[in-house]
Amino acid sequence: MKVTIQNKNQTFECNDDENVLDAALRQSITMPYGCRSGRCGNCMGTLVSGDIEYPDGQPPALADDDITANKALFCQAHAKTDLTIDVKIIDTPQGIEPRKMPARVASLDKLTEDVIHLKLKIPAADRLQFLAGQYIDFILSDGRRRAFSLANPPHHDEFLEFQIRHVPGGYFTSIVFDELKEKALIRIEGPFGTFYLREDSDSPIIMMAGGTGMAPLRGMLLHMFETGTDRPVHLFWGARASKDIYLQDEINQWMKDHPQLKFTAVLSESEDSDNWQGETGWVHEAVTRAYPDMSGYEVYMSGPPPMVYAAKDAFHECGLPENKVFSDAFDFADDPGLSAEQKEGKD
């Protein structure tokens, strides 16, 4: 099937057994995407003409109102006929291409009881190029994959760093916490994703993390500090209790060294021992209280899908332009036999 991108001088071929996004990426056309499983909504566009189908059923991030408005999630949509679509195309730097390579575990350090900071060492002669905020696939022995965001910036690429939360019953995260040892060899592929820092803007930035959604934002911030960017940044981090704000010392040092950075932690289940005097509740609500008019800002947010969905709606009501919000909603691994609560997230 032939797919035509409206208002662009671009067409590409889509095979019967692949979705529209995969077909585009295979032919070096980059649409926005994140989870690649229909849960984050980043790949949504408009179906101008033609017929599509969703072999696995209606994707979670596609509402009935979206279908009525001819919206489609191209990471799940298969072409039944030739298509014309309206979707944003992203220009990515030359040379940033996903690659498969071996990596060796350099260190595993607990940040909290359920979060590990994993460092991987890749061959010295084969450094991986990536953009701050992108993610890597871990390729398991049976071919399954787990995706985790890079927590380090591109200029510090001697190691690849990840912040991995242990999900009870999660297949891969249990291996990381209970079995993985230093010097173990792992296969990886990447980088992937269109969640990365846009450097062609001077707008002030709001960053919002939920849990280990802090990982890609850390990479972005460190990249900004390294390149001397002085754009104002306000970082919001939603967590359950103060013990889950695992980078507090590092963030304090950032604010001391970079006065353009502000930080607000938001706790949803603060404990009595926290003696917490700061923001509580949902992190996106703390953002809208601080910024009731978001029309002049760019927003980068990373965390669980419900946080991202709620924030997009709330921020739109505060005047945030649709093309100024960039998000990474964590996917869930589809392990047969696990409940929804047991399935592990993207990060």
N, C-alpha and C positions, 0 to 999 in steps of 0.2 A: 504494500500500500504506500502511496505517496502522501507525505504530510507537508503542507505549506504553512509557513509562519506569516500571518497577515502583517502587512506593512513592513515586511523584511524581504530582502531579496534572497530568501533561503528556503530550500526544500530538502527533504531527506526521505529515505526509504525506511519503512517499518515492517519488519517480518511478522508473520502470523503469531509466532511464539514469543514475542517480546513486547514489553510495554513501550509507550511513546517516549518516556524519559530515557530508558536504556538505549533505544534506537538513536535518539539525538546525541547522547553522550558518545556512543560508538562512532559517530560521524563528526566528533569534535564540535558539537553544538551544545553549549552549556545553558540549561534552564536552571532556575532556582530549585534546590531540593535539599532535603535534610535526612529524614529517617528512611526513605525509600520503601516504606511499608503502608503508606496511606494514613498515618496517625498525626503527622505534624502539620500538614496542609501547606507546606512551603511551595510545593510544585503546582499549586492550583492556577489554572488559567481558564480561558473561555473557549468553548467548542463553537466555532463560527459555522461550520458546516460539516456534514458527514456523520457517521455512526460509530460509536465505541461500545465496548463492553468491559465489565469488571469480572474476570474469571473467578475471583475469590469473594465476590459479593461487594456490596457498597462499602467503600472505605470508611473507617471511623471518623475521619476529619471532613467528610463530605456530607453536609446536611441536605435534607429534602429541599430546602429553599435554594441551596446552591444548584441543585440539579434543575430546578425550575428556571433559574437564571442562566442555564447553559454552562455552568461551571464544571470543570473536570479536574481530577487529580491524575496527572500524567504519569506518575510513578506506578500507577495501577491500571490505567486505561490501555486497552488493546484496540487497535484500529480494525473495524469491520469493513470499512470502505476508505477511499481516499478522504483525507481530512484537511480542513483549514482551521488553524487554531490561532488564538491571540494570547501570547505569553511573553514575559520579559526574557530577553537573552542577555547573558552575563559575559562580559569580556574578561577572560582570565589571562594572566601573564603567560607568555610563551615559556615552555620548559617545565611547567607545573603539571606533571602527568602522573597518574597512579602507577606504582610499580610494586611488584612482589619481591620480597627479600627476607633473608633470615635476620633475626635479632636475638641477642643474648641478654638474659636478665642480669642487670648490673646491681640493683638493690631493690629491696622491698621494705619500706618504713611505714609503720602505722601512724597515721595522723590523728585518728580517733579509734574507738573500739571497732567501728565498722567501715573505716575508710583507710585504704592503703595508698601510699605514694609509690608507684612502680616506675622504675627507670629501666629503659632498654638501651643496649648498646648495639649499633649497627656497624657493619664493616667500615673501617676508617676511610677506605678508598671509594666508598659508595654512599656518600651522604644523601639524605633525602631532602629534596626541596619541598617546602609547604608554605602555606599562608597562615598567619596567626588566627586560630579559631577552628581550623579544619580538624578532621578526625581520621583515625586509622582503623582498619579491620584487622582483628586477630583471627587467623585461620586455624581452626581446631583440627585435630587429627582425623575426624570423620568428615571434614569438609565444611562443617557449619562455621559461621562467622559471628564475632561479637565486635561491635563498634564502640570505640572510646575516643573522646576528644583529647587532643594534644594540649597539655598544660604548660608547655614551654614555648618561647618565641622562636622564630626562624633563625635568628642570629646565634642562639645557643642550641646548636643542633648536634653536639657531641653525643647527647643522650636524647631519647624520646621519653617524655614524662607524662604520666597519667595519674588521675585520682580516681580510684576504683572503690565503689561502695559494695559491701557484702550484702547480698540479698539472700535471706534464708531460703534454701531450696534452689537457688540459682546455680545452674550447672557450672558455668565458667567462673563466676565470682567465688564459688566454693573451692575450686581448684586454686585460684590465686591466693586465697586466705589459708587453705589447709595443706596444699601440696607443692605449690610452686617454690622453687629454690633458686638462689643465686647461681648464675652460670647456665641455667636451663636455656635451651634453644627454642625459639618460637618463630613461626612464620607469620608475616604481616603483609598487608597490602594497603597502599594509600599514596598520597592523601586524597580524601574525598570531602565533598560538602561545599556549599556556597555560603556557609556562615563564616565569614572572615572580615577583618577590619577593612573598611573602605577608607582609603587614604587620600582620596581626591576631594575632600570636603573640609570645611573649617567650622562646621556646626558644633555646638556643645553636645556632649554625649551623656546619655543616661544608660548605665549598664545594670541589669537585674539578673541575679542568679538564684536558683532554687537548689539547695543541697550541693551535690557535686557538679552542678551546672557552673560552678565557679571555675572549673578547669579551663575551658576555652577562653573565658574572660581574663583569667590570669595571663594566658599567652598573649592576648591582645594588649593588655596593660603594659606588660614588660616590653613588648615591641614598641609601643608608643614612647615609653621612657627612653629606650635605647635610641630611637630616631629623633628625639628632641621635640616631639609634638607637644605643643602647649595648650591644646584644646581642653577646655574645662570638662571634667568627667566626674559624675556622681555615681558611685557604685552602691547598689542595694543588694543585700544578701539575705535571703529568707532561709531560716533553719528552724529546727524544733526547739533546741535549747542552746545556751551559750557554749556548751562543750562541743557543739557541732560547727562552730565558727573556727575552723582549724587553722586558719592562716592569719590570726589576729596580729601576731608579732610582725609578720612580714608586711601586712597592710599598714600597721602603724609606722613602719619604716618608710614605706612608700609615701605616706602623707607627709612625713617629715622632709623627705627629699624632693617631693613634687607637690608644691602647694596648690596646683590646679586640681588635685584629686580630693574629693569628699567621699566619706564612707558612712553608710547607715546599715546596721544589722537589724533584722526584723525577726522576732521569735514567735512561733505559733503555739508552742507548748512549753513556755518557760517554767522552770522548776523553782521551788521555794528557795533552794540553795543559790540560785542565780542572783537573787536580790536585784532583779532586772529593772532598770529605770528607763530603758529605751523603748523603741517602737515594738508593738505586738500585733498579732493578727496576720493577715495575708500580705505578702510582700508587695504585690501590685497595687494594693490599696494604699500602702505607705508611699508608693511612688506618686500616685495621683494626688494625695494630700500635699505632698511637697511641690508638685508641678501640675496645678490645675490647668495651666495653658502649656501644652507641649508642642505647639505649632512650629517652634524654631529649633527643635532638637532632633537628634538621631538616637534611636534606641537599639541596643543589642541585649537580647535576653536569652537565657539558656536554662533549661530545667524541665520538670515534668510537663506533659501535654496539658493537663488542666490549668496549670499556672499560665502557660503560654496563651491558651485560648482565652482565658479570662482577661489577661492583660491586653491582648490585641483589641478586644471590644472596649475595654475601659480607656485605653490610650487613644483610640479613635475618637471617643466622646470628648477627650481633652484636646482634640485638634491635631493629633499627630498624623502627618501625611502617610498614606499607605506605603509609599516608596522610601520612607525613612525608618522603617522598623525591620530589623533583621533578627531572626530567631532560630534556635536549635532546640526543638522539642524532643526529649529522649524517647527513643523507641523501646519496645519490649521484645525480648527474645521469645520466639515461638517454640518453646520446648514442649513436646507432647507429654501429657500427664501432669503438667504443673498448673496450679490455679493461677488466676490473674495476679493474686497477691505475691505468688512465689516467683513469677517471671522477672528476670533481671532487666534493668534498664540499660539504655545505650551508654550511660556514663555511671 
